[in-house]
Amino acid sequence: MKGVKIALRVVLAFVAAFCISHNPSAQSQPSSSYAITHAKIFTLAGAPIEDGTLVIRDGKVAAVGANVEVPPGAQVIDAKGLQVYPGLFDPITQMGLSEISAVNATVDTSETGAFNPDVVAATAVSPSSEHIPVTRAAGITEVLAVPDSGGFDGGGSRGVIGGQASAIHLAGWTINDMLIKKTVAMVVVWPEIRTRTFDFATFSRREKPFGEAKQEYEKQVNELADYLEAARHYAQAMGHGGPSDFQRDVKLEALAPVVRGQLPALVFADSARDIRNAVEFCEKQKLKMILAGGEEAYKVKDLLRSKGIPVILRPTLSLPPEEDDPYDRLLSQPAELASAGVKFAFGSFDNSFARRLGQQAANAVAYGLPYDQALKAVTVYPAEIFGLADQLGTIETGKVADIIVTNGDPLELTTEVKYLFIKGQRTSLDNRHLRLYEKYLNRPKPGN
Amino acid sequence: MKFPSALVVKRSRSGLLGLLAILALPLLVRGANPPDAPTVILIENATILTVSHGSIEHGSILIRNGKIAEVGASIIAPKDAQVFDAAGQYVIPGIIDCHSHIAVDGSVNEGSISVSSMVNIADVLNPDDIDIYRDLAGGVTVANVLHGSANSIGGQTVVIKLRWGQPASKLPFEGAVPGIKFALGENPKRSNFSIPGQTPRYPATRMGVEETIRTTFAEARDYKKTWDDYDKRVASGDKNAIPPRRDLRLDPLVEVLEGKRYVHAHCYREDEILMLLRVAKEFGFKVRTLQHVLEGYKVADEIAAAGTGASTFSDWWAYKVEAYDAIPYNAALMTRRGVIVSINSDDAEEATHLNQEAAKTMKYGGLTHDEALKLVTLNPAMQLGIDKRVGSIDVGKDADLVIYNHDPLSAYAVVQKTLIDGRVYFDRQRDIAEREPREKEKKALMEKEKKAEEKKPAERKPGEKKPGEEKPKDKPKPPQASAVLGGAQ
């Protein structure tokens, strides 16, 4: 009996150890301090530090530099030969909102109906999503979960106001641990003039005259304008009158910070015409605009620069929008935008391809973008664009310690992330793919 | 998001754009003229990654009559040679994409029935597909152009060279063994394509997929016997022998049984992989390649034992249930267990950076530089039975070569030139130089078109755009999953 108990205890201990080490969102150690020593540190807030030390304490960067003392009690990681960077930031994903894109039951990306300003991504982010550890193993430490953002994992039809994008760390037991900021932008899917549609009722293609399609587009834009106008009135009424004579409308309430210009509108548009229309519209409506997509942003680069509108670029690894575009249109666009002074960040617009974020940036370098711009466009620029740069994006004292330690250029295909810190906690690099790899690596030869 | 296979006319991760590109009036056909006939070319001072016998620093390759005539450390340029100084650059054999849907005019799926072996992709090759040029610019020289995956037994397939500017008749790879597409799992059982109000097509389960393949091969075997009997009677001088009725559906399957046609089978899960290997054994044919084969790593020993190749993705996963156990270590794990593995694109865009996709196997599973490069050159050549002609830089092989400005297994490498049969089909400098004149030419043509329309407004059809009105340019952005779920894959 005793033997059984001991055996059981061993098994339980083993199971417990397994659970701890394999929990996808585990922050396996309690809050403590770390010193990463002898590393080349790319702070992105100044020149790289050769043989530097980074001290992390209470979730924050406590000190960084060449002559920093290792505090007593700190766990020391000798990173000789390794490089330290801020964790990568993917500003458009469906992280936690979509698990298997073909299975509706696992997809919570897009609400029905045209106007959903009150839906919030953070509400539906599943902290147990297998995508989270897979993505962070690629060095991505924070993302925006963006409702209605399309993409491979993005679900189907899209509305006009898609909901609120949430900024999250890629680790945490619950969304409360993960959350950087619940609402960082309001998604607006700019209406397109569509002459070709697909009718699911008859399962056939439908062609529409241009005039008719344009009318529909104008109708949608007018509805959007009306909706914003209602929100504006609502925002003015808020705070006036007593609770009894004020009927609450959660949708319009959600839009109030948008119409006041406090919360940016993340506007999805790709063609030059759509971008121009969206810019004009946002200016008239006094919205703070961030462009998402921007396949033809290069055609309106002067407009974007002069209005100070930043862009989250759709993957550079995409075919050109037009048949007679240069074959490298989207690969060379970042270089063109950078030299025109347009601020941009790279986004994956996806979940399962989020780990290609570094590859996207590196490919833009191959086609002319300065390397330091590419690196910033996956770290500090997205943080700046969404107003999170006071906490994230660079390695500076007082900032949140979202840090990666790599054996090389974090944008290069073959580089490995050796250590990863999220909110100052050393975070597991284990993930579904690694587990399956190790399991089948050790599969015995099948018997005959 | 559930797009019917019929809708996905052309496969690309940008979904319907390809369809629109076809429907749009092509203003210009780039590279309408194929490059000049092969001359003598010497590529010198390059880092040559031969794939078959290591690499040569500051090496040279001599090309004569479209073939590799010499490879070595120093070759003296013949008088008539055109010389490319490739100092600081890398040369590799042309990339071979073992799973492509480019150059197909119209739908890749005859999706109405589960056995569509009577149709042939070779009949609908479109040499003007711009994706040929785009993939060429990504270093691809050979593509295995496949039928879609809506069918347990799909259509016939063809291997092409990306000879941009040549007519359709010049695209097929001469002498390459033709293929046929099989598909297992979610696509042939139409898991993601239910049509409201329509009776589901048989098969609707993996059990039914096996049954469909077995029943069809039983038929094919009987059919073959009727022909064998007839041939015997004719050979023995029987003048009254009546030939059996030709069956266009079974003919290609008889070729499979005779080893004259390769089976390229789309599959994901370990159980369906073993199922097909069992059925193949039962009927005495070989599965040449398992395509996608995302759970191949789970049954790598069985695949190796069957002598079957595996052609997979680098890091795609989770777009459907059968892709949820996909891991980027797949290629490396199968390689280590003795399977001949290639990395394919299944997508016109993905094909433009197969070199990068191959590189990922060094990180995920620790393949060597050489092994990684083989995944997109020599290994797919072996899988397609064309390795005597292409796949490595060896004397006597076709001069299908790619010149990069960096190590091709890096995200920073850009293709400078792509040669097929010793002809320069893609040249980055030339492409860049031609952009401005092309843009001018396009503007002039549009101007001309506009003027022509202004002259005869009465002939305008209803719904047609007015002169000067902005060209409608709708670009529906379906989920990229349409590419994968469209059943083409």
Boltz contact constraints between the chains, C-beta under 6 A:
constraints:
  - contact:
      token1: [A, 100]
      token2: [B, 318]
      max_distance: 6.0
  - contact:
      token1: [A, 100]
      token2: [B, 321]
      max_distance: 6.0
  - contact:
      token1: [A, 100]
      token2: [B, 324]
      max_distance: 6.0
  - contact:
      token1: [A, 101]
      token2: [B, 319]
      max_distance: 6.0
  - contact:
      token1: [A, 101]
      token2: [B, 481]
      max_distance: 6.0
  - contact:
      token1: [A, 102]
      token2: [B, 192]
      max_distance: 6.0
  - contact:
      token1: [A, 102]
      token2: [B, 320]
      max_distance: 6.0
  - contact:
      token1: [A, 102]
      token2: [B, 485]
      max_distance: 6.0
  - contact:
      token1: [A, 150]
      token2: [B, 477]
      max_distance: 6.0
  - contact:
      token1: [A, 152]
      token2: [B, 480]
      max_distance: 6.0
  - contact:
      token1: [A, 152]
      token2: [B, 481]
      max_distance: 6.0
  - contact:
      token1: [A, 154]
      token2: [B, 479]
      max_distance: 6.0
  - contact:
      token1: [A, 155]
      token2: [B, 1]
      max_distance: 6.0
  - contact:
      token1: [A, 156]
      token2: [B, 1]
      max_distance: 6.0
  - contact:
      token1: [A, 193]
      token2: [B, 474]
      max_distance: 6.0
  - contact:
      token1: [A, 194]
      token2: [B, 474]
      max_distance: 6.0
  - contact:
      token1: [A, 194]
      token2: [B, 476]
      max_distance: 6.0
  - contact:
      token1: [A, 195]
      token2: [B, 472]
      max_distance: 6.0
  - contact:
      token1: [A, 195]
      token2: [B, 474]
      max_distance: 6.0
  - contact:
      token1: [A, 196]
      token2: [B, 474]
      max_distance: 6.0
  - contact:
      token1: [A, 203]
      token2: [B, 195]
      max_distance: 6.0
  - contact:
      token1: [A, 209]
      token2: [B, 463]
      max_distance: 6.0
  - contact:
      token1: [A, 210]
      token2: [B, 465]
      max_distance: 6.0
  - contact:
      token1: [A, 210]
      token2: [B, 472]
      max_distance: 6.0
  - contact:
      token1: [A, 319]
      token2: [B, 12]
      max_distance: 6.0
  - contact:
      token1: [A, 319]
      token2: [B, 14]
      max_distance: 6.0
  - contact:
      token1: [A, 319]
      token2: [B, 349]
      max_distance: 6.0
  - contact:
      token1: [A, 323]
      token2: [B, 21]
      max_distance: 6.0
  - contact:
      token1: [A, 323]
      token2: [B, 130]
      max_distance: 6.0
  - contact:
      token1: [A, 324]
      token2: [B, 27]
      max_distance: 6.0
  - contact:
      token1: [A, 324]
      token2: [B, 28]
      max_distance: 6.0
  - contact:
      token1: [A, 326]
      token2: [B, 435]
      max_distance: 6.0
  - contact:
      token1: [A, 327]
      token2: [B, 134]
      max_distance: 6.0
  - contact:
      token1: [A, 327]
      token2: [B, 137]
      max_distance: 6.0
  - contact:
      token1: [A, 352]
      token2: [B, 317]
      max_distance: 6.0
  - contact:
      token1: [A, 352]
      token2: [B, 318]
      max_distance: 6.0
  - contact:
      token1: [A, 359]
      token2: [B, 411]
      max_distance: 6.0
  - contact:
      token1: [A, 362]
      token2: [B, 411]
      max_distance: 6.0
  - contact:
      token1: [A, 362]
      token2: [B, 412]
      max_distance: 6.0
  - contact:
      token1: [A, 363]
      token2: [B, 411]
      max_distance: 6.0
  - contact:
      token1: [A, 366]
      token2: [B, 412]
      max_distance: 6.0
  - contact:
      token1: [A, 366]
      token2: [B, 414]
      max_distance: 6.0
  - contact:
      token1: [A, 412]
      token2: [B, 411]
      max_distance: 6.0
  - contact:
      token1: [A, 413]
      token2: [B, 356]
      max_distance: 6.0
  - contact:
      token1: [A, 413]
      token2: [B, 359]
      max_distance: 6.0
  - contact:
      token1: [A, 413]
      token2: [B, 360]
      max_distance: 6.0
  - contact:
      token1: [A, 413]
      token2: [B, 411]
      max_distance: 6.0
  - contact:
      token1: [A, 414]
      token2: [B, 362]
      max_distance: 6.0
  - contact:
      token1: [A, 414]
      token2: [B, 363]
      max_distance: 6.0
  - contact:
      token1: [A, 433]
      token2: [B, 327]
      max_distance: 6.0
  - contact:
      token1: [A, 436]
      token2: [B, 327]
      max_distance: 6.0
  - contact:
      token1: [A, 437]
      token2: [B, 327]
      max_distance: 6.0
  - contact:
      token1: [A, 437]
      token2: [B, 329]
      max_distance: 6.0
  - contact:
      token1: [A, 440]
      token2: [B, 297]
      max_distance: 6.0
  - contact:
      token1: [A, 440]
      token2: [B, 298]
      max_distance: 6.0
  - contact:
      token1: [A, 445]
      token2: [B, 301]
      max_distance: 6.0
  - contact:
      token1: [A, 446]
      token2: [B, 301]
      max_distance: 6.0
